[in-house]
Amino acid sequence: LAISIYGICLSMIFSTGSGNLSQQLLQGPLEMVIGLAIGIVWGLLTAVIPHRDDKLVVLKRSVMVGAGGLCAVLGAELVGFPGAGPLACITASFVGCVCWKVQGWSSHNPVSNVFGKVWLILQPMLFGLIGAEIDLKELRLETISSGLAVIFGALVIRVICCCFVLLGGNLNMKEMLFVNLAWLPKATVQAALAPDALDMVRRDENPSQVDIDRGEQILTIAVLSILVTAPLGSIGITLGGPRLLSTSGAITEGEEKSKEADKETATERV
């Protein structure tokens, strides 16, 4: 969702079309409408084709979702609505999952398992491409120090906001601390969006050195955020889970009411 909204906002801000201002302002809303419409239609189509009793239903649905998403992203870029593609992918997957649950896939979705295995192959490629863009010889201490300051400042704000969000729940302090630790890792979105600024500069016919430096700085800070937050979150979850979380005594108000109702029913039967 973050990548979809980012693409829509980016196309609105840096629209280079020949249309007037009103057409450029409508670019973002049009991309949202087109993306949602294509996603809903394709998601409903995956519920009909193939038939749910097909022997290869898992494979065919996986191909439908994957190929449809690829066509949506490439096609939207081709027709001038790049933000509609990722949104169509998310919408189609969501609508398809809802339809499959209605058809019987309640708690188990084999298609998600297929894409999970595909992601195991694509994830190293994604992070490898990002790492290849970093030139260690060109790194400056000033960029690293300022980038770390920005990252840790953002993490502090994130922790504060997370605590405010959790105040209305039934979590204790230890559980709130664990949620903050679990939300620390940030990698996938950063890896997907980090090279975007530098790519936009490189697509320019006469890019200035200042813009190239800024694009490289954004890429460096994004990689730093991955290197800092991913290990911190992983270590925090591994070490903090057994110490901060407890499965005993966690009975919600709804469960208590259900137990009381069962007792009353049993008493009436006696």
Stockholm file with secondary structure:
# STOCKHOLM 1.0

chainA/1-270         LAISIYGICLSMIFSTGSGNLSQQLLQGPLEMVIGLAIGIVWGLLTAVIPHRDDKLVVLKRSVMVGAGGLCAVLGAELVGFPGAGPLACITASFVGCVCWKVQGWSSHNPVSNVFGKVWLILQPMLFGLIGAEIDLKELRLETISSGLAVIFGALVIRVICCCFVLLGGNLNMKEMLFVNLAWLPKATVQAALAPDALDMVRRDENPSQVDIDRGEQILTIAVLSILVTAPLGSIGITLGGPRLLSTSGAITEGEEKSKEADKETATERV
#=GR chainA/1-270 SS CHHHHHHHHHHHHTCCCSSCHHHHHTHHHHHHHHHHHHHHHHHHHHHHSSCTTCTTHHHHHHHHHHHHHHHHHHHHHHHTCTTHHHHHHHHHHHHHHHHHHHTTCSSCCHHHHHHHHHHHHHHHHHHHHHHHTCCGGGCCHHHHHHHHHHHHHHHHHHHHHHHHHHTTSSCCHHHHHHHHHHTCCCCHHHHHHTTHHHHHHHHSSSCCHHHHHHHHHHHHHHHHHHHHHHHHHHHHHHHHHHHHCCCTTCCCHHHHHHHHHHHHHHHHHC
#=GC SS_cons         CHHHHHHHHHHHHTCCCSSCHHHHHTHHHHHHHHHHHHHHHHHHHHHHSSCTTCTTHHHHHHHHHHHHHHHHHHHHHHHTCTTHHHHHHHHHHHHHHHHHHHTTCSSCCHHHHHHHHHHHHHHHHHHHHHHHTCCGGGCCHHHHHHHHHHHHHHHHHHHHHHHHHHTTSSCCHHHHHHHHHHTCCCCHHHHHHTTHHHHHHHHSSSCCHHHHHHHHHHHHHHHHHHHHHHHHHHHHHHHHHHHHCCCTTCCCHHHHHHHHHHHHHHHHHC
//
